[in-house]
Structures are given as structure tokens and as C-alpha cells.
């Protein structure tokens, strides 16, 4: 936009259309014309490109999530007694409820995909260079907030899949040294997942995290406009020399085209493949195998690789190194060179981590599909979802409530509590069931301490029997104190 509307006076004013007069009236009071020029006349070194569409696409998806979330919140009740039934009501009764919910569910995956694409394009183009350090840092914070939105929103369904996946996710946090136990209790509102957990996740998902996203989007846009567009990879990040082109009209049309493509893709998926809802969460179900959504699969598989004494490495050291490299990238890679082939160390490290995450996620699905017992159980769980979706909605009777977990009447001993934490953090209940009561793919462990001594149990952990290996039992290396704690926990079960 290069032509300004100068407020003039004269007889031609009377001949202008009502819309033009309305715009002029608003402009005189708000300076709207100036704001539009500021937004649309942004210079882009090297001209408009499709590589620059992901930032606007991410903003569009976030606004779409915000709008669909408002409609869902009109019906949702964040309590153990009513959460699942209200989601079922939205899905099965409300007009276009299943479509709107599916848009919201698939929009979460779209946000993750687009934020990864945006960060990858920014990295490969070297667009974090040239006084853009804070721009990159704000982008990494937004990535973290997007992942937090996906995590906190998952539990709100309160079906089997979301409950047990959240149980695994929150138990992993407890293994962080010094603060892990406190953070887990803070997230859950206690030692168990219940109404307080659901309420806290709802508040985080609906209020705190969206507010932070709005804040950092504003900061990100301000820092972007302050530093200016970096342009193509051959351009200098400090003093662009190539001919510039305004954001309007070509880049705006490209961004709008991408937004339209997202609308069509999400709408197509929501209409022809509505998001599923499983049966009501049953914490006492010992058969259910928890599995996270696809974007947390790499982390899920990573945590399965390291056990025992390597917990500090798997939960703190390696993720900490990756986080420091991720956030501190512009402070580490300070050269002005932007071409990827001239940055072998940075691009090689990024490629290695990216490929490793994809490999971990793919390997997780591979393991599930090639273990016949796991594959059978997961197929059965999927079939239960399909059957539940086909059932008509059953309204909750007035005055009735769905049972929640009973509160513990007495706190467990420190040794039993430590053993339970080890059992959960190593995902033992994924195969042996909650409370170690056994599942179709693994035997019950209740009373195992009466059959084996601490030394025998330690040897079984380190050297599983052939039939244990065939069932997918990994090798663990526990300290004698940890073996004693596990035995105490298993002996405390009934």
C-alpha cells in the first residue's frame, strides 16, 4: 500500500460512498490508515517467497484454536464427574459440535507441525543472525508454550487414553532431581490424578498459557519489525543490499493462500475423520496401555531407552544440553554466514537432533506394531474407541456423579513411596498394569517379594529370563536401595 488517504474538504466529499466516509471518520479518530501502512508496507529484502508463510500460518492457527476453544468452553465442565460427559455431549449432540471439536483437536497437531516448520526455516535460513538473538529466544519460548498447550489440553477429554497418557507424563516429571516431586504434586494437585489435576490443567490450557502466547506473539512481532525481515540466505543479516518488496500485496496473498489451505485441510479432516473420544477414564483399569500423541512419541521412546542409574542422564543431562543448544543458538553461532552449506557444524547438529527425534518416534510405532501382545492390546483399545463413538449419548442423571479415585487414608512409608515412584517413572505399569496387578502382556508382581530375595530380584532386573525378553522386558540397573524400595512397594500392594 503506497497511496495514503489525505483527509480533504470540498464538494467531492458528498459524492463519496458511505463506506469511504465511514473509513475516513474512523481514520480521523484512530489513525487507522497509518496503522495499515505500518502493517502492510513492511519491506522484504529479495521479495516475497513461499518460505516465509509459516509465521503467519502459525498465527492463523493459534487464532483458530482460540475461537474454537471458546465455543467448546461454552459446554465444558472441568470436573471428574462431568468432564467426559460434557465432551461426549459436544461430540454426539451439539450441532456441529463434533466438527468444531475435531477442528480444535487437529488444530493442535497443526500448531506443532507449523511451529516446527517455522523454526526449521528460520534456522536453515540463518534468520536468527544479525541482532536477532531475542527474536529467536522469543520463538523458542513460543514453541515451549505450544507444546504446553498440547499437553494440558489432552487430559481435558478425561477418557482412557488421555488419563493414562497424562499419568505417564506427570510421573516422568517427578524424576527431575530436587524439584521433581514438588512439580509433580503441583501439577496433579496431590499425589493422584483427580479433580484438582483436571482443574489445574484446564486453567493452564484456557487462561495462563494462551495469555502467555498472546504476550510473546506481540513481543515476537515487535522484535521482528524492529530487526526487519532477514531475506534470502545470500543476504547480509545486518545490512540488506538486495532490492526490497512490500509485504502487500504478494506476500500477503501467499500468506492468505496458505491460511486457506490450512482451513481446507483441517475442515476436510474434521468432516470426514472426526476426532475420536474413548470411554470414560477408569483409573482401576489394569489392561490399558498408555500411549502419548505423535508429537510426544520421541520423548516417550527416549525415556524407555535409559533406565536405572542412567535416569539423571536421560531426564536432565541430555535434554538440558539440547535445550541450551536450542535456546542459545544465536549466542553460540555468531558468524554472519547464513548459507547452510557454509555452516556444517550448526546444520549438522540440527540435522542429527531432528533425524534422531524422527527415528525415535518411528521406532516407537515400529515396536508397538511388531510386538504381537502390544499390537493386540492397542487394537482392542482402538476398537473400544470406535464402539464408544457409535453409541448414542447417555445423559448423566441429576444428582449422580461418576466415581473418582478414593483418597488415601494414610500416607505410605518413604520406602514404599520411593518404590512406587520408581515403578511409575520406569513405565512398569505400562505392561504390568496400575498397581502391578498384571495384564495380558505381563504377569502380576504383587507378592513377588515373597518369592525372590533382593539379590534374586536384582539379578532378574539385570538379566531377564528368555521368556521375559520375549515379552519386551528391558534391562534395568537398580541400586540395592532401589531394589529394596521396589520390593517394599510391591509387598504393600494387595
LUMVEXLO-735926 format. One record per residue (C-alpha): residue number from 1; residue in one letter; x, y, z. Coordinates in steps of 0.5 Angstrom, whole numbers, plus 500, padded with zeros to 3 digits. Each point is the difference from the previous one (the first is absolute). Layout:
<atoms>
+-----+---+-----+-----+-----+
|   k | r |  xx |  yy |  zz |
+-----+---+-----+-----+-----+
| NUM | A |   X |   Y |   Z |
...
+-----+---+-----+-----+-----+
</atoms>
This chain:
<atoms>
+-----+---+-----+-----+-----+
|   k | r |  xx |  yy |  zz |
+-----+---+-----+-----+-----+
|   1 | X | 500 | 500 | 500 |
|   2 | X | 503 | 506 | 498 |
|   3 | X | 495 | 505 | 499 |
|   4 | X | 497 | 504 | 506 |
|   5 | X | 493 | 503 | 501 |
|   6 | X | 501 | 507 | 502 |
|   7 | X | 494 | 503 | 503 |
|   8 | X | 498 | 505 | 496 |
|   9 | X | 494 | 505 | 499 |
|  10 | X | 496 | 502 | 495 |
|  11 | X | 494 | 499 | 496 |
|  12 | X | 502 | 493 | 497 |
|  13 | X | 499 | 497 | 508 |
|  14 | X | 493 | 500 | 499 |
|  15 | X | 501 | 495 | 494 |
|  16 | X | 504 | 495 | 503 |
|  17 | X | 497 | 493 | 502 |
|  18 | X | 497 | 499 | 507 |
|  19 | X | 506 | 495 | 501 |
|  20 | X | 505 | 505 | 498 |
|  21 | X | 497 | 505 | 505 |
|  22 | X | 500 | 495 | 506 |
|  23 | X | 507 | 499 | 499 |
|  24 | X | 502 | 507 | 500 |
|  25 | X | 496 | 501 | 506 |
|  26 | X | 504 | 494 | 504 |
|  27 | X | 506 | 502 | 497 |
|  28 | X | 500 | 507 | 503 |
|  29 | X | 499 | 497 | 507 |
|  30 | X | 504 | 494 | 499 |
|  31 | X | 506 | 502 | 495 |
|  32 | X | 498 | 493 | 497 |
|  33 | X | 503 | 502 | 493 |
|  34 | X | 506 | 501 | 503 |
|  35 | X | 500 | 493 | 504 |
|  36 | X | 498 | 496 | 494 |
|  37 | X | 506 | 503 | 496 |
|  38 | X | 505 | 498 | 506 |
|  39 | X | 497 | 493 | 500 |
|  40 | X | 500 | 499 | 492 |
|  41 | X | 506 | 504 | 498 |
|  42 | X | 505 | 496 | 503 |
|  43 | X | 506 | 500 | 495 |
|  44 | X | 502 | 493 | 499 |
|  45 | X | 507 | 499 | 497 |
|  46 | X | 500 | 496 | 494 |
|  47 | X | 493 | 500 | 499 |
|  48 | X | 494 | 496 | 502 |
|  49 | X | 501 | 492 | 501 |
|  50 | X | 496 | 494 | 502 |
|  51 | X | 506 | 498 | 505 |
|  52 | X | 497 | 506 | 504 |
|  53 | X | 493 | 498 | 501 |
|  54 | X | 501 | 495 | 506 |
|  55 | X | 500 | 506 | 505 |
|  56 | X | 493 | 503 | 498 |
|  57 | X | 497 | 493 | 500 |
|  58 | X | 502 | 499 | 507 |
|  59 | X | 497 | 506 | 502 |
|  60 | X | 494 | 498 | 496 |
|  61 | X | 499 | 493 | 503 |
|  62 | X | 501 | 503 | 507 |
|  63 | X | 494 | 505 | 499 |
|  64 | X | 496 | 494 | 497 |
|  65 | X | 502 | 496 | 506 |
|  66 | X | 498 | 506 | 505 |
|  67 | X | 493 | 501 | 496 |
|  68 | X | 498 | 492 | 500 |
|  69 | X | 502 | 500 | 507 |
|  70 | X | 495 | 505 | 502 |
|  71 | X | 495 | 496 | 497 |
|  72 | X | 502 | 494 | 504 |
|  73 | X | 500 | 503 | 506 |
|  74 | X | 493 | 502 | 500 |
|  75 | X | 498 | 493 | 501 |
|  76 | X | 506 | 497 | 504 |
|  77 | X | 501 | 499 | 508 |
|  78 | X | 507 | 499 | 503 |
|  79 | X | 498 | 494 | 505 |
|  80 | X | 501 | 493 | 500 |
|  81 | X | 492 | 499 | 501 |
|  82 | X | 499 | 504 | 494 |
|  83 | X | 506 | 501 | 495 |
|  84 | X | 499 | 494 | 496 |
|  85 | X | 492 | 500 | 499 |
|  86 | X | 501 | 507 | 498 |
|  87 | X | 505 | 499 | 495 |
|  88 | X | 495 | 494 | 498 |
|  89 | X | 494 | 505 | 499 |
|  90 | X | 504 | 504 | 496 |
|  91 | X | 502 | 495 | 495 |
|  92 | X | 494 | 496 | 500 |
|  93 | X | 494 | 505 | 501 |
|  94 | X | 502 | 507 | 499 |
|  95 | X | 499 | 503 | 493 |
|  96 | X | 507 | 500 | 496 |
|  97 | X | 503 | 498 | 507 |
|  98 | X | 504 | 494 | 497 |
|  99 | X | 502 | 504 | 494 |
| 100 | X | 503 | 506 | 505 |
| 101 | X | 503 | 495 | 505 |
| 102 | X | 504 | 497 | 494 |
| 103 | X | 502 | 507 | 497 |
| 104 | X | 503 | 501 | 507 |
| 105 | X | 503 | 493 | 501 |
| 106 | X | 503 | 500 | 493 |
| 107 | X | 502 | 507 | 501 |
| 108 | X | 504 | 499 | 506 |
| 109 | X | 504 | 495 | 495 |
| 110 | X | 501 | 505 | 495 |
| 111 | X | 502 | 505 | 505 |
| 112 | X | 506 | 495 | 502 |
| 113 | X | 502 | 499 | 493 |
| 114 | X | 500 | 507 | 497 |
| 115 | X | 504 | 503 | 506 |
| 116 | X | 505 | 494 | 499 |
| 117 | X | 500 | 502 | 492 |
| 118 | X | 501 | 508 | 502 |
| 119 | X | 505 | 498 | 505 |
| 120 | X | 504 | 496 | 495 |
| 121 | X | 499 | 505 | 494 |
| 122 | X | 503 | 505 | 505 |
| 123 | X | 506 | 496 | 502 |
| 124 | X | 501 | 498 | 493 |
| 125 | X | 500 | 507 | 497 |
| 126 | X | 504 | 503 | 506 |
| 127 | X | 495 | 505 | 501 |
| 128 | X | 502 | 500 | 508 |
| 129 | X | 506 | 503 | 498 |
| 130 | X | 502 | 508 | 500 |
| 131 | X | 497 | 503 | 506 |
| 132 | X | 494 | 495 | 500 |
| 133 | X | 502 | 496 | 507 |
| 134 | X | 494 | 502 | 504 |
| 135 | X | 495 | 498 | 494 |
| 136 | X | 503 | 493 | 500 |
| 137 | X | 499 | 500 | 507 |
| 138 | X | 493 | 502 | 500 |
| 139 | X | 499 | 495 | 494 |
| 140 | X | 502 | 494 | 505 |
| 141 | X | 496 | 503 | 505 |
| 142 | X | 494 | 499 | 496 |
| 143 | X | 502 | 493 | 498 |
| 144 | X | 500 | 498 | 507 |
| 145 | X | 493 | 503 | 501 |
| 146 | X | 497 | 497 | 494 |
| 147 | X | 503 | 493 | 503 |
| 148 | X | 497 | 502 | 507 |
| 149 | X | 493 | 502 | 497 |
| 150 | X | 500 | 493 | 496 |
| 151 | X | 502 | 496 | 507 |
| 152 | X | 495 | 504 | 504 |
| 153 | X | 494 | 499 | 495 |
| 154 | X | 501 | 493 | 500 |
| 155 | X | 497 | 498 | 507 |
| 156 | X | 494 | 504 | 499 |
| 157 | X | 497 | 494 | 496 |
| 158 | X | 500 | 496 | 506 |
| 159 | X | 500 | 494 | 496 |
| 160 | X | 504 | 494 | 501 |
| 161 | X | 506 | 502 | 495 |
| 162 | X | 500 | 507 | 503 |
| 163 | X | 500 | 498 | 507 |
| 164 | X | 506 | 494 | 500 |
| 165 | X | 504 | 505 | 495 |
| 166 | X | 500 | 505 | 505 |
| 167 | X | 501 | 496 | 506 |
| 168 | X | 507 | 498 | 496 |
| 169 | X | 502 | 507 | 498 |
| 170 | X | 499 | 502 | 507 |
| 171 | X | 503 | 495 | 503 |
| 172 | X | 506 | 501 | 496 |
| 173 | X | 501 | 507 | 503 |
| 174 | X | 501 | 497 | 507 |
| 175 | X | 507 | 497 | 498 |
| 176 | X | 503 | 507 | 499 |
| 177 | X | 505 | 501 | 506 |
| 178 | X | 498 | 504 | 506 |
| 179 | X | 494 | 503 | 497 |
| 180 | X | 496 | 495 | 496 |
| 181 | X | 496 | 497 | 506 |
| 182 | X | 497 | 507 | 501 |
| 183 | X | 499 | 502 | 493 |
| 184 | X | 496 | 493 | 499 |
| 185 | X | 496 | 502 | 506 |
| 186 | X | 499 | 507 | 498 |
| 187 | X | 497 | 497 | 493 |
| 188 | X | 496 | 495 | 503 |
| 189 | X | 497 | 504 | 506 |
| 190 | X | 503 | 494 | 504 |
| 191 | X | 503 | 493 | 499 |
| 192 | X | 494 | 497 | 496 |
| 193 | X | 497 | 503 | 494 |
| 194 | X | 493 | 502 | 501 |
| 195 | X | 495 | 507 | 500 |
| 196 | X | 506 | 504 | 502 |
| 197 | X | 504 | 498 | 495 |
| 198 | X | 495 | 501 | 495 |
| 199 | X | 498 | 507 | 502 |
| 200 | X | 507 | 502 | 500 |
| 201 | X | 501 | 497 | 493 |
| 202 | X | 494 | 504 | 498 |
| 203 | X | 502 | 507 | 503 |
| 204 | X | 507 | 499 | 497 |
| 205 | X | 497 | 498 | 493 |
| 206 | X | 495 | 505 | 500 |
| 207 | X | 503 | 506 | 503 |
| 208 | X | 507 | 500 | 502 |
| 209 | X | 503 | 497 | 494 |
| 210 | X | 496 | 504 | 495 |
| 211 | X | 502 | 506 | 504 |
| 212 | X | 507 | 499 | 499 |
| 213 | X | 499 | 498 | 493 |
| 214 | X | 497 | 507 | 498 |
| 215 | X | 505 | 503 | 504 |
| 216 | X | 506 | 497 | 497 |
| 217 | X | 497 | 501 | 493 |
| 218 | X | 500 | 507 | 501 |
| 219 | X | 507 | 500 | 502 |
| 220 | X | 502 | 496 | 494 |
| 221 | X | 496 | 504 | 495 |
| 222 | X | 503 | 506 | 503 |
| 223 | X | 507 | 498 | 500 |
| 224 | X | 499 | 497 | 493 |
| 225 | X | 498 | 507 | 498 |
| 226 | X | 506 | 503 | 504 |
| 227 | X | 505 | 496 | 497 |
| 228 | X | 497 | 499 | 493 |
| 229 | X | 499 | 494 | 495 |
| 230 | X | 507 | 497 | 499 |
| 231 | X | 498 | 498 | 493 |
| 232 | X | 503 | 494 | 496 |
| 233 | X | 506 | 496 | 502 |
| 234 | X | 505 | 504 | 496 |
| 235 | X | 498 | 507 | 503 |
| 236 | X | 504 | 503 | 505 |
| 237 | X | 496 | 500 | 507 |
| 238 | X | 503 | 506 | 502 |
| 239 | X | 500 | 505 | 494 |
| 240 | X | 495 | 497 | 495 |
| 241 | X | 502 | 502 | 493 |
| 242 | X | 495 | 497 | 495 |
| 243 | X | 494 | 503 | 498 |
| 244 | X | 494 | 500 | 504 |
| 245 | X | 493 | 499 | 499 |
| 246 | X | 494 | 502 | 505 |
| 247 | X | 496 | 495 | 503 |
| 248 | X | 494 | 502 | 497 |
| 249 | X | 498 | 497 | 495 |
| 250 | X | 504 | 494 | 498 |
| 251 | X | 502 | 497 | 507 |
| 252 | X | 493 | 502 | 503 |
| 253 | X | 497 | 496 | 494 |
| 254 | X | 505 | 494 | 501 |
| 255 | X | 498 | 500 | 508 |
| 256 | X | 493 | 500 | 499 |
| 257 | X | 500 | 494 | 495 |
| 258 | X | 504 | 496 | 505 |
| 259 | X | 495 | 502 | 505 |
| 260 | X | 494 | 498 | 495 |
| 261 | X | 504 | 493 | 499 |
| 262 | X | 500 | 499 | 508 |
| 263 | X | 493 | 502 | 500 |
| 264 | X | 498 | 495 | 495 |
| 265 | X | 505 | 494 | 502 |
| 266 | X | 497 | 501 | 508 |
| 267 | X | 493 | 500 | 497 |
| 268 | X | 501 | 494 | 496 |
| 269 | X | 503 | 496 | 505 |
| 270 | X | 495 | 502 | 506 |
| 271 | X | 494 | 499 | 495 |
| 272 | X | 502 | 493 | 497 |
| 273 | X | 504 | 497 | 506 |
| 274 | X | 497 | 503 | 506 |
| 275 | X | 505 | 500 | 507 |
| 276 | X | 498 | 494 | 504 |
| 277 | X | 498 | 500 | 507 |
| 278 | X | 501 | 494 | 504 |
| 279 | X | 497 | 497 | 506 |
| 280 | X | 500 | 504 | 507 |
| 281 | X | 506 | 499 | 504 |
| 282 | X | 501 | 495 | 504 |
| 283 | X | 506 | 500 | 505 |
| 284 | X | 499 | 493 | 502 |
| 285 | X | 500 | 497 | 493 |
| 286 | X | 507 | 496 | 500 |
| 287 | X | 499 | 498 | 493 |
| 288 | X | 501 | 506 | 497 |
| 289 | X | 507 | 502 | 496 |
| 290 | X | 501 | 508 | 500 |
| 291 | X | 503 | 503 | 494 |
| 292 | X | 501 | 507 | 499 |
| 293 | X | 498 | 504 | 494 |
| 294 | X | 505 | 500 | 494 |
| 295 | X | 504 | 507 | 502 |
| 296 | X | 502 | 497 | 507 |
| 297 | X | 502 | 493 | 497 |
| 298 | X | 507 | 501 | 499 |
| 299 | X | 500 | 502 | 507 |
| 300 | X | 496 | 494 | 502 |
| 301 | X | 505 | 496 | 497 |
| 302 | X | 506 | 503 | 502 |
| 303 | X | 498 | 499 | 508 |
| 304 | X | 500 | 493 | 498 |
| 305 | X | 507 | 499 | 498 |
| 306 | X | 503 | 503 | 506 |
| 307 | X | 499 | 496 | 507 |
| 308 | X | 502 | 499 | 507 |
| 309 | X | 507 | 504 | 501 |
| 310 | X | 499 | 504 | 494 |
| 311 | X | 494 | 504 | 502 |
| 312 | X | 504 | 506 | 501 |
| 313 | X | 503 | 500 | 493 |
| 314 | X | 493 | 498 | 497 |
| 315 | X | 496 | 505 | 503 |
| 316 | X | 505 | 506 | 502 |
| 317 | X | 506 | 500 | 496 |
| 318 | X | 499 | 498 | 493 |
| 319 | X | 493 | 504 | 500 |
| 320 | X | 504 | 506 | 503 |
| 321 | X | 505 | 500 | 495 |
| 322 | X | 495 | 500 | 495 |
| 323 | X | 496 | 506 | 503 |
| 324 | X | 507 | 504 | 501 |
| 325 | X | 502 | 499 | 493 |
| 326 | X | 492 | 502 | 497 |
| 327 | X | 499 | 506 | 504 |
| 328 | X | 508 | 502 | 500 |
| 329 | X | 501 | 499 | 492 |
| 330 | X | 501 | 507 | 498 |
| 331 | X | 505 | 502 | 506 |
| 332 | X | 504 | 493 | 498 |
| 333 | X | 499 | 501 | 492 |
| 334 | X | 502 | 508 | 500 |
| 335 | X | 503 | 500 | 493 |
| 336 | X | 496 | 504 | 495 |
| 337 | X | 501 | 494 | 495 |
| 338 | X | 493 | 498 | 498 |
| 339 | X | 500 | 494 | 495 |
| 340 | X | 499 | 493 | 502 |
| 341 | X | 506 | 497 | 497 |
| 342 | X | 505 | 505 | 503 |
| 343 | X | 497 | 498 | 507 |
| 344 | X | 502 | 493 | 500 |
| 345 | X | 500 | 500 | 508 |
| 346 | X | 494 | 503 | 501 |
| 347 | X | 496 | 497 | 495 |
| 348 | X | 503 | 493 | 501 |
| 349 | X | 498 | 500 | 508 |
| 350 | X | 493 | 503 | 498 |
| 351 | X | 499 | 494 | 495 |
| 352 | X | 503 | 495 | 505 |
| 353 | X | 495 | 502 | 505 |
| 354 | X | 494 | 501 | 495 |
| 355 | X | 501 | 493 | 497 |
| 356 | X | 501 | 497 | 507 |
| 357 | X | 493 | 502 | 502 |
| 358 | X | 497 | 498 | 494 |
| 359 | X | 504 | 493 | 501 |
| 360 | X | 497 | 499 | 507 |
| 361 | X | 493 | 502 | 498 |
| 362 | X | 500 | 495 | 494 |
| 363 | X | 504 | 495 | 505 |
| 364 | X | 494 | 500 | 505 |
| 365 | X | 495 | 499 | 495 |
| 366 | X | 504 | 494 | 497 |
| 367 | X | 501 | 497 | 507 |
| 368 | X | 492 | 500 | 501 |
| 369 | X | 499 | 497 | 493 |
| 370 | X | 505 | 495 | 501 |
| 371 | X | 498 | 497 | 507 |
| 372 | X | 494 | 496 | 499 |
| 373 | X | 497 | 501 | 507 |
| 374 | X | 501 | 507 | 500 |
| 375 | X | 497 | 501 | 493 |
| 376 | X | 494 | 496 | 502 |
| 377 | X | 499 | 504 | 506 |
| 378 | X | 501 | 506 | 496 |
| 379 | X | 495 | 498 | 495 |
| 380 | X | 495 | 498 | 505 |
| 381 | X | 500 | 507 | 503 |
| 382 | X | 499 | 503 | 494 |
| 383 | X | 494 | 495 | 499 |
| 384 | X | 497 | 503 | 506 |
| 385 | X | 501 | 507 | 498 |
| 386 | X | 496 | 498 | 493 |
| 387 | X | 495 | 497 | 504 |
| 388 | X | 499 | 505 | 505 |
| 389 | X | 500 | 505 | 494 |
| 390 | X | 494 | 496 | 497 |
| 391 | X | 496 | 500 | 507 |
| 392 | X | 494 | 505 | 501 |
| 393 | X | 502 | 506 | 505 |
| 394 | X | 497 | 498 | 507 |
| 395 | X | 499 | 506 | 504 |
| 396 | X | 502 | 500 | 508 |
| 397 | X | 495 | 499 | 505 |
| 398 | X | 498 | 506 | 504 |
| 399 | X | 504 | 499 | 507 |
| 400 | X | 504 | 495 | 497 |
| 401 | X | 507 | 500 | 500 |
| 402 | X | 506 | 496 | 497 |
| 403 | X | 504 | 497 | 505 |
| 404 | X | 507 | 502 | 500 |
| 405 | X | 506 | 497 | 504 |
| 406 | X | 500 | 500 | 507 |
| 407 | X | 505 | 504 | 504 |
| 408 | X | 505 | 496 | 504 |
| 409 | X | 498 | 499 | 507 |
| 410 | X | 507 | 500 | 503 |
| 411 | X | 507 | 502 | 496 |
| 412 | X | 504 | 495 | 498 |
| 413 | X | 507 | 499 | 503 |
| 414 | X | 506 | 503 | 497 |
| 415 | X | 503 | 494 | 497 |
| 416 | X | 493 | 498 | 497 |
| 417 | X | 499 | 507 | 497 |
| 418 | X | 507 | 499 | 497 |
| 419 | X | 499 | 493 | 497 |
| 420 | X | 493 | 503 | 497 |
| 421 | X | 504 | 506 | 497 |
| 422 | X | 505 | 495 | 497 |
| 423 | X | 494 | 496 | 498 |
| 424 | X | 497 | 505 | 496 |
| 425 | X | 506 | 504 | 498 |
| 426 | X | 503 | 494 | 496 |
| 427 | X | 493 | 499 | 497 |
| 428 | X | 499 | 493 | 503 |
| 429 | X | 492 | 501 | 501 |
| 430 | X | 500 | 500 | 492 |
| 431 | X | 501 | 493 | 500 |
| 432 | X | 499 | 497 | 507 |
| 433 | X | 494 | 505 | 501 |
| 434 | X | 498 | 505 | 505 |
| 435 | X | 501 | 497 | 507 |
| 436 | X | 504 | 494 | 497 |
| 437 | X | 494 | 496 | 499 |
| 438 | X | 502 | 497 | 493 |
| 439 | X | 498 | 501 | 493 |
| 440 | X | 499 | 495 | 494 |
| 441 | X | 507 | 502 | 498 |
| 442 | X | 504 | 500 | 507 |
| 443 | X | 499 | 496 | 507 |
| 444 | X | 498 | 503 | 506 |
| 445 | X | 505 | 502 | 505 |
| 446 | X | 496 | 500 | 506 |
| 447 | X | 504 | 496 | 506 |
| 448 | X | 506 | 499 | 495 |
| 449 | X | 504 | 502 | 506 |
| 450 | X | 498 | 493 | 504 |
| 451 | X | 502 | 496 | 494 |
| 452 | X | 507 | 503 | 499 |
| 453 | X | 505 | 504 | 504 |
| 454 | X | 503 | 506 | 499 |
| 455 | X | 506 | 497 | 497 |
| 456 | X | 496 | 496 | 495 |
| 457 | X | 496 | 506 | 498 |
| 458 | X | 506 | 504 | 498 |
| 459 | X | 502 | 494 | 496 |
| 460 | X | 494 | 500 | 497 |
| 461 | X | 500 | 507 | 498 |
| 462 | X | 507 | 500 | 497 |
| 463 | X | 499 | 493 | 497 |
| 464 | X | 493 | 499 | 498 |
| 465 | X | 498 | 493 | 498 |
| 466 | X | 499 | 498 | 493 |
| 467 | X | 492 | 500 | 501 |
| 468 | X | 501 | 507 | 503 |
| 469 | X | 504 | 502 | 494 |
| 470 | X | 495 | 497 | 495 |
| 471 | X | 494 | 505 | 503 |
| 472 | X | 504 | 506 | 499 |
| 473 | X | 503 | 501 | 508 |
| 474 | X | 506 | 505 | 499 |
| 475 | X | 507 | 499 | 504 |
| 476 | X | 500 | 504 | 507 |
| 477 | X | 506 | 502 | 504 |
| 478 | X | 497 | 502 | 507 |
| 479 | X | 504 | 501 | 506 |
| 480 | X | 499 | 496 | 506 |
| 481 | X | 496 | 505 | 504 |
| 482 | X | 495 | 501 | 494 |
| 483 | X | 499 | 492 | 499 |
| 484 | X | 498 | 501 | 508 |
| 485 | X | 495 | 505 | 498 |
| 486 | X | 497 | 497 | 494 |
| 487 | X | 499 | 494 | 505 |
| 488 | X | 497 | 504 | 505 |
| 489 | X | 495 | 503 | 495 |
| 490 | X | 498 | 493 | 497 |
| 491 | X | 500 | 497 | 507 |
| 492 | X | 495 | 506 | 502 |
| 493 | X | 495 | 498 | 494 |
| 494 | X | 494 | 496 | 501 |
+-----+---+-----+-----+-----+
</atoms>
